[in-house]
Amino acid sequence: MEALVEGPQVQVRFVTQQRQYAIPETAIQTPARLRRYGLSQIINLVLQNEGEKQRPFDFLIDGEFLRTSLAEYLEDKGMSTENVLTIEYVESMLPPTPLSSYEHDDWVSAVQAHQAGGFLTGSYDNHVRLWNKQAECTQILTGHTGPIKAVQWLTSDGDNGSVLSGAMDRSILAWEYNLSDNSHNILYECRGHTGAVESLALNATGDQFASGSADATIKIWTTVIPTVSDHIEEVTETRKKRKTVKEDRILKAPIATLSVHTGPVSAVVFSPTSQETLYSGGWDHSVRVWDIENGVNTTTKNCEKVVHCLDYSEHSGLLASGHADPVIRLWDPRSEDSSVVKQTLSGHQNWVTSVSWSPSSSYMLASGSYDGLIKVWDIRAKGALYTLSHGKGSKKVLSIDWSSDILLSGGEDNQMKIHKMQDMAGHDDSA
């Protein structure tokens, strides 16, 4: 056993939040030359895990992953072997497993999974598609006149459901579908944006949604299905574009417009714990927090790059943002400082176009980039845990979504890819 070899020793106290792997927290003498593998052997030995029962562990000291030997860590921190180290250990995350690939006719620019098992995609061929887990396209929703930029599940009840889609034709369409008779229709069209619809977000109660647009505005809408059209203020349009309007559609107007961004709004996301709190990111290099009940921009975070994407973690309370550079930035929206980034994650080689937090962990985050790669991060580590190739060559990744144990990605190669992720529930104390 490597853990019992001679050499300089250091006193270590092992602690864990994962009660199924807990061992006594008394300090023990441990060879300073040990790395992650040797430390895992100690934990498994104390737990009496043998053969297939042995588990790989990761180790953290003061909140950072140990990626060297204990001796190298002590030397780097200017500490001696006389110090008692408190080391937290967690079960290592297994590598994501590629499952299947879903072929489209053009770029896949928007993807979203549903907990019931379906997948929703939007493409540059102007179509919205519903898929099942057998890689079968169950519905093709045709109604937009421009590439799809955002999709959002509304409801799903067996074979019936409803979804939203936003497109470069400046419209948002609400659809209902029935898989049993292969039917679908447009419930209503949301009208009011004067630029491409870049992002959609549904609040926690499902009664309102937000849209971010290239026209620099955010609009708030209800999900109530109207029986007659709302009065829509006419927007100056060319005769050619006016001809594309479908007069038989029921039109819905927004209930509020938020107009503080000074450039395109590329991302909107609701707080899952407060239906009145909305987060947004835009080309004006800002991440903003909104009180939508009062229509007030309560906090603004400024950075030096265009914001392409945004996601909020209900477990950690942090916002992750991707930008027109290779760096992911983490923000604490509760902080009043307007320019302090809590943390940065570096590893991509091109713009970061999509970020998605794990639904069950405070620390796990996925990102997609124009470099054609998807990276899976534990924000306590200095580098990505895993790097996945979306497709052949360096085709751009345009959208990702982490839902339950599934990671979806869509990109320039006309594919939606699915990776199986380890369920991270129980891997940290906040899950």
Secondary structure as UniProt FT lines:
FT   HELIX           2..4
FT   STRAND          9..15
FT   HELIX           19..21
FT   STRAND          28..31
FT   TURN            32..33
FT   HELIX           36..47
FT   HELIX           51..53
FT   STRAND          57..61
FT   TURN            62..63
FT   STRAND          64..65
FT   HELIX           70..77
FT   TURN            81..82
FT   STRAND          84..91
FT   STRAND          97..103
FT   STRAND          108..113
FT   TURN            115..116
FT   STRAND          119..123
FT   TURN            124..125
FT   STRAND          127..131
FT   TURN            133..134
FT   STRAND          137..142
FT   STRAND          148..157
FT   TURN            158..159
FT   STRAND          160..167
FT   TURN            168..169
FT   STRAND          172..178
FT   TURN            179..182
FT   STRAND          183..190
FT   STRAND          197..202
FT   TURN            204..205
FT   STRAND          208..213
FT   TURN            214..215
FT   STRAND          218..222
FT   HELIX           239..242
FT   TURN            243..244
FT   TURN            247..248
FT   STRAND          251..252
FT   STRAND          256..258
FT   STRAND          265..270
FT   TURN            275..276
FT   STRAND          277..282
FT   TURN            283..284
FT   STRAND          286..291
FT   TURN            292..295
FT   STRAND          296..302
FT   STRAND          307..312
FT   TURN            314..316
FT   STRAND          319..323
FT   STRAND          327..331
FT   TURN            333..334
FT   STRAND          343..346
FT   STRAND          352..357
FT   TURN            359..360
FT   STRAND          364..369
FT   TURN            370..371
FT   STRAND          373..378
FT   TURN            379..380
FT   STRAND          386..389
FT   TURN            393..394
FT   STRAND          397..403
FT   TURN            404..405
FT   STRAND          406..411
FT   TURN            412..413
FT   STRAND          415..420
FT   TURN            425..426
FT   TURN            429..430
//
